[in-house]
Amino acid sequence: MKRFFRLFFLSFIGLSLFSCSGDGDDDISGGESKPLTVSRPVVSSITSSSALVSATATGSGITSRGFCYSKTANPTIKDTKVAANSSNMTVTLAGLSESTTYHVRAYAQNSKDVVYSDDVTFTTEATQTSDLDSWKAPTYPDDYRNISDWSKRSQWNLANVHDPTVVKAEDGYYYMYQTDASYGNAHAQGGHFHCRRSADLVNWEYLGGTMAVAPEWVKTKLNEIRAKQGLDPIANPSYGYWAPCVRKVRNGLYRMYYCIVVDNYIKTGKQNTAANFDGSWTERAFIGLMETSDPGSNKWVDKGFVICSSSDKGKDGWTRANLDDWNAYFYFNAIDPSFVITPTGEHWLIYGSWHSGFAAVQLNPETGKTITELGDPWASSAAGLAANGYGKRIWSRGSSRWQGSEAPEVIYHDGYYYLFMAYDGLDVPYNTRVMRSETIDGTYTGSETVLTHPYQFAGSQGWVGISHCAVFDDGNGNWYYASQQRFPESAGGNAPNAVMMGGVRSIQWLSSGWPVVMPERYAAVPKVDIKADEIAGTWEHIDLGYSYGKMKVSSTMTFAADGTITDGIWKGGKWSFDAKTNTLTANGVELKVQRECDWEASPRRHTLVYAGINGGKSYWGKKK
């Protein structure tokens, strides 16, 4: 009897080690009883309001299993609990408070006992709600006509921006340079290739022109070429200053490739007016080079000629039947440079506009000039021009000699060179397309997806003429798109379509590798985590399918909390949101979501926006 009692007593103690109640045996279901056991929880994917917990549970007769948690040690099933459905337990603890320490234990239960794991603690992250609450929207006006003149330049911010190029310098500032163009020609008093800078891409300080007068080499080089053609020199060329491109080469060295266009007729040298038309095309454009060690000084040293417009019609094929003749003399038009340093250290210049497409020419990294000495800027074929050093054509919009494409901007990202370009006339229909290639000199392929297009969200006059972009990054994986944008004529007042406001927008990258440009301008809205329940609600949706010269107007679309789309052009579809990648999949379309400023609201406020591509078509959205 004593032996039996001792064995019973030891068995009772052994069971007690696995039982928090200690008042019963395990269930036996047609075999030997197996004690309840639960492993120590593993906590992961902790956010400000949730956490993923995992554990395992084994034993006979388990009727329920899961996790219990509280803000005090050793929680039980009398505290908050979340059930799990299998022995390999993984559940999400949701609805947690931010910046709070929680205790969690796994549990398993049968008809008589509850067994608990060790106590594990974790702390939720702090949300940045306070950052959102303290964020202030930009207050500068989009309609800057009352401050557009030269005397008000300290107030411009991004007013009077045209064809921008942007570089981040060693001092932490972003420097923006541009074409000489402004409302009322205000820049005329301040030199050329004007500069402004910003520490945050929102507030910009105007610094002034980087070039006081055209360098002498332009006139000299022009008349050297004219002499070879048997033409008289032009004593006082009429110049236009266009589309610079600035890049950091290395610490202490920045290069600006700039364009000076000679706006005189080739035959007589007279200025380009209808009255002076002499049966010839206008003269060529030149790309030159300046360098600085410190963009903040706004002092640049001119390094002279790089390349000029070139023709495949020989030295004297410049005749033009009339002003409606668009069979251009020049094959490569030497404007709109884009300077690229490849991952292997090669330097390239991509350039061209309207005439016959874009050219790529390799540069000498030490001098910044063409690696091959240039021959005459004419030949009898495109192959002859390439042999003379003027480059290889890497892309063309069809076979026309006068095609609505310009402003090539090439950047390297994740194995591809992306070629952004402007399509159509700059007054209203201007839009941005993108192609890509695995090599810098092509072939560039893709669907020519429209990334920006004239558009109008509710409550605004809308924007047109959105293109000729700069594409740049901050060195930390964040990419941006900067361009001009104009008021439509319907905005009213004096010359609304001449209002050129600069716009900086964020670029996001889809899983396919293609970029999308976010619809609202960047305003340094804090990057607070986006939750799936924030997607639910009413949005303004824009289909950016190409429509020449027309604004695409937003329509409403409603995402219901249950993951269905209940209103709008995708009505009947479904949606889901991946908070890890900020990816909204709606009606099968991949859309990148982020927080941006609602520039159309009054007062301006932060909101959510999305951008995506499907079937070669872009979509924009903004939550109302």
N, C-alpha and C positions, 0 to 999 in steps of 0.2 A: 504494500500500500504506500509506504514512504517513497519507494522508487517511482511509482506511478504519479504520485503527487509532485515530485521533483520535476519529472519530464513535463507534466502539464504546466507547471509554474514557469519553466524555461521557455516553453512554446508561447506562453502568454506574454512573457517579456519580449520575445523576438517579434511577435506581432505588433506589440506596442511601439517598437522602433519604427514601424512603417505606418502607424495609424495615429492621426491626431486625436481621435475620439477614444480609441483604446477600449471600446465597449462591444466589439463583435468580431466574428471571424469573416474571412473572405468567402464570397460565394463559390460553390463548387458546381461546375457544369459538366458532369459526366467525366471527370478526371481529377488529377491532383491539383489542388489549389495553388495559384501563383500569386504571390503578394503584389500589392500595388506599388509601383515605383514611378517617379517623375524626375526628369533631369532638370538641371539648373537652366533657367531661361537665358537665351541669347537675344540681346536687344540691338536692333539696327534701324537704319533709315529714319533717324530721329529728326523731326521737324519741330516747328513751334507749336503744333497742335496734334501730332500723332507720332506713333512709333510702331515698328514691326517687331513682334516677339515670337520666338520659336522655342520649342522644347519637344520632348517625347514622353509618352506615358505607356506603361505596360502593366499587365496584371490580369487577373481573372475577374470576369463579371463587371467590367467597367460600364457604368451607366451614363457618366458625363465626364468631360475633361475640358480644360481651358486654363484661363489665367484670371487671377484676381489682383487688383491693384488699388492703392490708396496713397495719400501723402504721409502716412505713418508706417512704421515698420511692421513687418509680418502681417500683411493683409490676409483676410479670409474670404470665404464665399459670401459672408455677410456684408462685405464691402462690394465695390463695383467689380463685376466679373464679366468675362467674355468667353463664350463657349467655343470649343474647337470640334471639328467633325471627324478627325482621324487621330491615330496614335502619333503620327508625325504632325505635331500641332504648329500651325503658323497663323497668327491673326494680327490684325491691325488694331491698336488701341487708339481710338479717335476721340475728338472733342476735348483734348487735353489743354491745359492752360500753359501759356508761354513762360519760359524762364522758371520752371517749377520742377522740383525733384520729386520723383515718384518711386514707390516701392512696388515691386511686382513679384508674385510667386505663381508657378504653375501648380495646378491641382488635378487630381483624378479621384473619382468617387464611384463606389459601388453601393449595394443596398444597405450596407452598414457603416462603411468607413469613408473618410475623406483624407487623402494624403497630399502633403504640400512639399514643394521643393524649397531650397534655400531662398532667402530673400535677396533680390537683386535691385539695385537702384540705377536710375538714369535721370537726366535733366533735359527737359525740352529746350529748344533753341528760343532765342528772343526774336520776335517778329520785328520788322522794321516799320511797324505801323506809325510809331512816333516820327520816323523819318518822313513818311508820307504826309503826316499831319503838319510837319514843319516845312515841307517843300513849298516853295513859292513859284508860281508860273511866271514865265517871262511877261513883261508888261510893255515892251516896245511895240509900236504900232506897225501893222502890215502896210497900211496906207501912209507912206512917208512923204507924200508930195509937199507937205508944208515945211519939211526940213531937208528937202533934196538938194538945195543949192550949196555951193562950196563953203559959204560962211558957217553952215550948220554941220560940217563934216564930223565934228566931235560927237554928234548925236546919232550918226548913221547906223551904228551897229552893223546889221546885214543889209541895210538899204544900199541901192546902187551897186549891186553885185551882178557881174556878167562873166560867164565862162571861167569859173573859179578853178584854182589848183591849190591843194592844201598839203602841208608837210608838218609833221611834229618834230620839233627841234630839241637839241640837248638841254635847253633851258626849261623844258616842260611845256612851252607854249606851242599852239598850233598857229602856223602862219598861212594866210590866204592871199593869193595874188590873182590878177584878173585882166581881162580885156579892158581897153579904154572905152567904156560905154557907160552912160549914166542918164538919168532923167534930166532933160534940159542940157545935156552935154556938160555937166558940172565938173567933170574931171579935167577939162581942158586946161585949167589953171595950175594943175599940180603935177605935171610930168606924166610918166607912163608906167604901166604895169604896177598899179597901185596895190598897197599892202595893208592888211589889218591882222591883228592877232588876238588869240583867245586862250585862256587857261582851261575853259570848260566846254568849249564848242557852242556856248549859248550867248555869252556876252563878249562882243568883239570891239577892240580898240583900233581906230583908224590911224595908220602910221604914215601914209602918203606914198608918192611915186618912188619907184626904184631906179628910174632912168629919166634924167632931166631932158635930154634931147636925143634924137636919133644919132647913132654913131656914124662917123664919116665913112666907115667901110661899106655901108649899104649903098650909098651913091656911087662910090668908086667901083664896087663890084658890078653894080647894075650897068654902068657905062662901059666897063670892060667887055661885058657880054654883048651889049648893043654894038660895040665897035666890031666884034667878030661877025655880027649879023649884017654889017654894012649900014647901020642906023646911026643917026645923029645922037649925041649925048643929050640927056635931060638935065637942064641946069638946076631946076628946083622941083624935084620929085614930090608928089603928093603922097604922104604916108598914112597908113592905118596900122594900129598897134593891137595885135590880136593874140589871145589864147596862149599864155605862157604855161609851162609845166615845170614844177620845182620838185626836186628830190634831194634827200640827204644821201651823199655818197659814202661818207664815213664821218666820224667825229672831227669837227673842224673844217668840213668841206661840204658845201651845198651848191648845186648847179641849177640854173634856170635856163631852160630853152625857151626862147621867145620868138614871136613872128612879127615881121614888118612887111606889110603888103604895099607895093607900089601901084597907086591907082591912076596911072596915066596910060593912054593908048600906045600900043607898041609902034605903030607906023609913024605918027607925028610927034609923039611924046606929050600931046595935049592932055589936060586933065579930063577925067572920065565924066562927061556929061552928054546927054542926048544931042545937044547942039554941036558938040565937038566930035561926034562919031565919025571915024575916018576909014571904016571898013576893016578894022583890025580888032583883035582882042586886047584887053588891058594887060599891063606888064605883070611880071612874075612876083612871087612872094619869096622872102628870105627867112631862114631860121638861123638865129644867132645864139650865142652862149654868154651868160654871165655867171660869176662865182662869188661866193662870200664864205667867210669863216664863222660869221655870226649874224643870223637873220634879224636878231633884235636890233642891230645897229642900223638896219635898212640901207646899208652901203654895199654896193655890188661893183665888181670889177669886170668890165666887158672883155671877153675873150675872142670876139669876132665871129666871122662867117663859119657856118656849119654846112648848110645845104640850101638849095633853092629849087623853085619849081622847074620841071623838066618836061620836054615834049618828045613824043614818038613820031612827030610830023616833020622832023628836020628843023634846020635853023630858020627857015623862011616860010613855014606853013601856018603863019599866024593870021591869015586873012579871015574875015568874018563877013558873011553876006549881008546881014542886017542884025538888028538888036534882038530879033526873035530866033536867031540861029544859035543853037546850044551845042553844036558840035565842037567842043572846047579844044583849044590849041594845046593846053598843058595836059599831060597824062597824070603826073603826080603834082598836086598843088601843095606847096611847102608851107602849110599852116597846120595848126592843131597837133603839136608834137606830144608824144607820150614817151617818157624816158623810163626804161626798165633795166634793173640789174637782176640777172637770173640767179638762181641758187648756186650755180657753179661760178659766178663772178663775171659772166659776160655782160657787156653794156650794149643796149640796143635803143634805137630811136624808131618809134612807130609814128607815121605822120600821113596827112592827106585829107582832102575835103572836096566833096561834090564832083570832081572831075571824073576820075576813073577808079576810085577806091583808095585803099590804104597801102602804104609801103612800109617795109621793115628794112632798116640798114644798121649794120653793126658799127659800134663806136670803139675808139681807143680809150680804155679806162683812164689812162694817164692824162690825155689831152681833152677828152670829151668830144673830139671831132671824129669824122668817119674814119674807120680803120683802113679803108681803101682810098687812095687819092682820087678825087673826082676828076672826070673828064668833062667834055662839053655837055651842057644841060640840054642836049637834043640828040636824037638818033632817029633811025627810020623804023624802029620797032621797040616794043617793051623790053625785049631781050637785049637790044642794044643799049637801052637806058640802064639796065641792070649791070651790063658789062662796064658802063661808064661810072658805076659806083652809086647810082641813085636809089638802089634798093629793089627788092622783090615785092611784087604785089601779093598781099596776104588775104585780102578780102575785097569784094566789090558787090554793090547792090545792082545786079543785072549787068547788061552790056552797054548801057547808055554812057555817053561822054559827059552827061550833066545829070548826076543822080543825087537825090535828096538824102545824102548820108555824110556825116562829118564827125569830128571830135572823137577819134579813137582814144580810148583810155584803157591801157592794158595793165593788169596786175597779176601776180602769181599767188595761187592759193591751193594748197593741198593737192599738188600733182598736176594742176592745170593752169594755163594762162587764160585769163578771162578778158575778152575784148568787149568793152562797153562802147556803145556808139549812139550818136544822135541821128534821128530820122526826121525828114520833112522840114518845112519852113519854121523859123524860130518864133514867129509872132504868136501863133495859136497852136498849130498841130504838132509842134516839137514833141517827140517821145523818145524814150531810151530803150534800146535793144541790147541783148548780150549773146555772145557766141563763146566758144572755148576751143583750146587746142592743147595737145600735150607738148608741143614745141613752140618756141617764141615766134618763129617765122611761118607758122601755119602747118596744115590747113585748119582754119577755124570753122567749126561746124555747130549745129544746133538748130533750134526752131525759130530763132530770132524773136524770142518771147518779149513782149512789151513789159518792161519793168515800171515805167512811169508813163502817164498819159494825162491829158487835160481831164480834170475831175471836179466834182462838186459834192461836198457833204452838205447836209441840211443846215440851214441857218447861216450860210456864207455865200460870197459871190463866186467862189470856186477859184481855181488856178489853171492857167494854160502856159504853154511855152516852157515846159519843165524838162530840161535836158542839158547837154554839154556838161557832163559830170566830171567831178574829181572823185576817185575812189581811193581811200586811205585807211590805215589802221592805227591804233594807239600803242602798238607794241605788246599788248596783252590779250590779243585775240579778238578784239572788238573792231568791227569794220564799219565804215561810214561812206555815205554818198552825199556829195555837195553839188548843188547846181543853182542856176537862176530859176525863178518862176515869176510869171506875169499875171496881172489882172486881166480878165476878159474885157472886151469893149462894153459889155453890159454892166460893168461896175460903175460906170458913170464918171462925171467930172472930166477934167482936162487930160486927154491922152492917157487913159487908164492902161492901155496895152503897152505903154512905155515904162510903166512901173516895174522895176526888176528887183525883187526881193531875193536875197540869198536864202537857200534852204538846205540845212544839214539834216540828213535822215540816217537812221541806223540800217545796216545791212545784216540780214540773218541768212544762214545757209541751210538748205533743205538736205534731207538724207541722201538725195540724188547728187549732191554736190553743187547744185545750181543756187545762185543767190536770189534773194528777194529784197526789195527795198520797202521799208515800212512806210505806211501812208502818212503818218503825222510827223512833223519835224521834231528833231531831237531837242529835249529840254532838260536833260539830266534828272529825270524822274527816278527816285530811288528804286533799286532792283529788289523790291519786296517779293517774296515767294508768291506765285500765283496758284490759287487753289481751284480745283475743279468746280466747286460751287459758285465761283465768281464768273464762270463762263455763261451760266444760265442767265437768260434775260434777253432783252431786245438789242439788236445791233443794226448799224447802218452798213450795208454791203454794197460794194462796187465791183462790177465785172469790167476789167480793164481790156477786154477784147478790142482790137484796133478799130477805130472809127475816125477816119481822117477829118481833122479840124473840128471835132465835136467834143464837148465835155461829157464824160460819163457821169451820170447822176446817181446818187445812192438810193437804195430802196431798203425797207426794213426786213429783218429776218429774226426769228425768235428761236432761241435754243431753250427747250424745256428742261427742267431739273432731272427728268427721268431719262435724259440722253436722246430724246427725239427732237426733230426740227418741226415746229408746228406752224410756222408762217414764213413766207418769203419764197424766193425762187428755188430753194432746196427743200421746200415743204415735203414732209413724208420721209425725209432722210434721217439718219442718225448721227450723233456726234459722241466723241470721247476725247479725253484730255490726258496727256502724259505730263505730269508736273515736273518730272526730272529733266525733260528736254523742252518744256514749254511748247509742246506740239499739240495743236487741236486738229483732229481728223473729223471733218464734217462733210457728209455726203460723199465720202471717199477721197476728199481733197486734203492734202497735207498743208496745214497753215501754221506758221510760227506766230506765237503770241508774246507780247510784252507790254509793259506799262509805258505810256507816252502821254504827252500833253494834248488835251482837246483844245486845239487852237480856235475852233469855231464857237466854243461855249463862251458865255459872258456871265460871270467872269471865267477866265480860262481855268481849267482844272485837270487833274490827272484822270486817265481812263485806260482801258485796255484796247489794243489794236491788233489786227492780224494781217498777214500777207502770205500768199501761197501761189503755187503754179499747178495747173493741171491741163494736160493736152496742149501745151504751148500757150496757154492763156493765164494771165495773172488775175488774182483777186485781192481786194483790199477790204478791210472791215474796221469799224470803230464801235465800241459799246456805248450805247446811249445813256 
